[in-house]
Amino acid sequence: MYDKGKVLLGLAIFLVLALSVVGYNMTAGDNKKPEPEDAKLKGYTACVKKTDYMKSSHMVLLNQWRDEVIREGKREMVETADGSLMVEKSLQNGCMKCHTSKVKFCDTCHQYASVKPYCWDCHLAPVEPTDGKEAH
């Protein structure tokens, strides 16, 4: 225990460096939560689930749909959250009908959360409009 002072000094330096990185990340840059583009509800009055659920668990729903449609052959339509309409179980033919911009809708939150979804490994990414009009 003759090096007690050196150990304590080393721990103090480590803590200062570690906390300075955390402090810098908290104060530097833009850390506000992103606001994705609102959906363009084309003929729909609601999404398939409530907004809070979709923000936190949309991948659970998409994985469930994938399993049901691709692996089990269950292609039946699902009701919107308000029960008003039926929606196709499909990322491209369901979700992307209203959420037309991958860049403005999907990518804003995924980049903020440092998440790299694998949706586009199989699906074709929607073509982004270049002239301000919606892509189809």
Backbone hydrogen bonds in HBPLUS format (Angstrom, degrees):
<---DONOR---> <-ACCEPTOR-->    atom                        ^
c    i                          cat <-CA-CA->   ^        H-A-AA   ^      H-
h    n   atom  resd res      DA  || num        DHA   H-A  angle D-A-AA Bond
n    s   type  num  typ     dist DA aas  dist angle  dist       angle   num
A0007-VAL N   A0003-ASP O   2.98 MM   4  6.24 160.8  2.02 160.7 166.5     1
A0008-LEU N   A0004-LYS O   2.99 MM   4  6.17 167.3  2.01 152.1 155.5     2
A0009-LEU N   A0005-GLY O   2.92 MM   4  6.04 155.5  1.98 143.5 150.9     3
A0010-GLY N   A0006-LYS O   2.86 MM   4  6.02 157.6  1.91 145.6 151.9     4
A0011-LEU N   A0007-VAL O   2.90 MM   4  6.16 159.2  1.94 152.8 158.2     5
A0012-ALA N   A0008-LEU O   2.92 MM   4  6.10 156.6  1.98 146.1 152.7     6
A0013-ILE N   A0009-LEU O   2.95 MM   4  6.21 161.1  1.99 151.0 155.7     7
A0014-PHE N   A0010-GLY O   2.94 MM   4  6.13 161.4  1.97 148.2 153.8     8
A0015-LEU N   A0011-LEU O   2.91 MM   4  6.12 164.2  1.93 152.0 155.8     9
A0016-VAL N   A0012-ALA O   2.99 MM   4  6.21 161.5  2.02 150.6 155.6    10
A0017-LEU N   A0013-ILE O   2.99 MM   4  6.21 165.8  2.01 153.9 157.4    11
A0018-ALA N   A0014-PHE O   2.86 MM   4  6.03 168.6  1.87 156.9 160.4    12
A0019-LEU N   A0015-LEU O   2.87 MM   4  5.88 166.7  1.89 150.7 154.9    13
A0020-SER N   A0016-VAL O   2.92 MM   4  5.94 141.0  2.08 139.8 150.4    14
A0021-VAL N   A0017-LEU O   3.22 MM   4  6.48 149.4  2.32 146.1 152.2    15
A0022-VAL N   A0018-ALA O   3.27 MM   4  6.59 162.6  2.30 146.4 150.7    16
A0023-GLY N   A0019-LEU O   2.83 MM   4  5.94 162.9  1.86 147.2 152.5    17
A0024-TYR N   A0020-SER O   2.87 MM   4  5.94 153.6  1.94 139.9 147.2    18
A0025-ASN N   A0021-VAL O   3.01 MM   4  6.23 163.1  2.04 150.3 154.3    19
A0026-MET N   A0022-VAL O   3.05 MM   4  6.28 143.3  2.19 144.5 154.6    20
A0027-THR N   A0023-GLY O   3.09 MM   4  6.27 143.5  2.23 145.1 153.9    21
A0028-ALA N   A0024-TYR O   2.77 MM   4  5.60 156.9  1.82 158.0 162.9    22
A0037-GLU N   A0104-LYS O   3.20 MM  67  5.64 168.7  2.22 129.0 132.5    23
A0040-LYS N   A0098-CYS O   2.99 MM  58  4.78 173.4  2.00 131.7 129.5    24
A0042-LYS N   A0040-LYS O   2.77 MM   2  5.79 106.1  2.32 119.8 104.7    25
A0043-GLY N   A0041-LEU O   3.05 MM   2  5.91 114.3  2.50 112.9  96.5    26
A0081-ALA N   A0047-CYS O   2.59 MM  34  5.84 170.8  1.60 158.8 155.5    27
A0054-MET N   A0050-LYS O   3.03 MM   4  6.34 163.2  2.06 155.5 160.9    28
A0055-LYS N   A0051-THR O   2.89 MM   4  6.10 153.6  1.96 155.6 162.4    29
A0056-SER N   A0052-ASP O   3.27 MM   4  6.45 154.1  2.34 142.4 148.1    30
A0057-SER N   A0053-TYR O   2.68 MM   4  5.53 157.4  1.73 161.0 167.9    31
A0060-VAL N   A0057-SER O   3.05 MM   3  5.29 129.7  2.31 104.0 117.1    32
A0061-LEU N   A0057-SER O   3.30 MM   4  6.73 158.4  2.35 153.4 158.2    33
A0062-LEU N   A0058-HIS O   2.88 MM   4  6.17 163.4  1.91 152.2 157.1    34
A0063-ASN N   A0059-MET O   2.85 MM   4  5.87 157.9  1.90 142.4 148.5    35
A0064-GLN N   A0060-VAL O   2.94 MM   4  6.10 152.7  2.01 143.6 151.5    36
A0065-TRP N   A0061-LEU O   2.86 MM   4  6.13 162.9  1.89 153.7 158.2    37
A0066-ARG N   A0062-LEU O   2.88 MM   4  6.06 158.8  1.93 144.8 151.0    38
A0067-ASP N   A0063-ASN O   2.96 MM   4  6.19 165.4  1.99 148.6 151.8    39
A0068-GLU N   A0064-GLN O   2.93 MM   4  6.15 164.0  1.95 153.4 157.9    40
A0069-VAL N   A0065-TRP O   2.80 MM   4  5.89 170.2  1.81 159.0 161.7    41
A0070-ILE N   A0066-ARG O   2.86 MM   4  5.62 153.8  1.92 147.7 155.2    42
A0071-ARG N   A0067-ASP O   3.07 MM   4  5.03 130.0  2.33 115.3 129.7    43
A0072-GLU N   A0067-ASP O   3.09 MM   5  6.47 127.9  2.37 148.3 161.9    44
A0074-LYS N   A0068-GLU O   2.77 MM   6  5.22 154.8  1.83 148.4 142.0    45
A0078-VAL N   A0087-VAL O   2.86 MM   9  5.25 166.3  1.88 151.2 153.8    46
A0087-VAL N   A0078-VAL O   2.62 MM   9  5.25 159.2  1.66 153.2 159.9    47
A0080-THR N   A0085-LEU O   2.87 MM   5  5.63 142.6  2.01 158.2 160.9    48
A0083-GLY N   A0080-THR O   2.86 MM   3  5.07 158.5  1.91 111.6 118.6    49
A0090-SER N   A0088-GLU O   2.88 MM   2  5.56 115.9  2.30 113.7  96.5    50
A0094-GLY N   A0090-SER O   2.94 MM   4  4.77 121.1  2.29 113.6 122.5    51
A0095-CYS N   A0090-SER O   3.09 MM   5  6.67 147.9  2.20 154.4 159.9    52
A0096-MET N   A0091-LEU O   2.86 MM   5  6.10 161.2  1.89 164.1 170.5    53
A0097-LYS N   A0094-GLY O   3.26 MM   3  5.61 156.1  2.32 108.3 115.5    54
A0098-CYS N   A0095-CYS O   3.23 MM   3  6.05 141.8  2.38 119.8 125.5    55
A0099-HIS N   A0095-CYS O   3.01 MM   4  6.05 174.0  2.01 156.6 155.9    56
A0105-PHE N   A0101-SER O   2.84 MM   4  5.69 143.5  1.98 143.0 152.8    57
A0106-CYS N   A0102-LYS O   2.98 MM   4  4.94 114.0  2.43 113.4 130.5    58
A0107-ASP N   A0102-LYS O   2.83 MM   5  6.11 170.3  1.84 166.6 169.9    59
A0110-HIS N   A0106-CYS O   3.17 MM   4  6.31 171.3  2.18 157.7 159.7    60
A0111-GLN N   A0107-ASP O   2.92 MM   4  5.74 161.1  1.96 144.7 148.6    61
A0112-TYR N   A0108-THR O   3.38 MM   4  6.39 156.0  2.45 131.1 137.6    62
A0113-ALA N   A0109-CYS O   2.90 MM   4  6.11 154.8  1.97 152.5 159.0    63
A0115-VAL N   A0110-HIS O   2.85 MM   5  4.95 171.4  1.85 151.1 153.3    64
A0114-SER N   A0111-GLN O   3.16 MM   3  4.88 154.3  2.23  96.8 104.4    65
A0121-ASP N   A0118-TYR O   3.05 MM   3  5.34 163.4  2.08 111.8 116.1    66
A0122-CYS N   A0119-CYS O   3.35 MM   3  6.19 152.8  2.43 117.2 121.2    67
A0123-HIS N   A0119-CYS O   3.04 MM   4  6.06 169.0  2.06 156.6 154.3    68
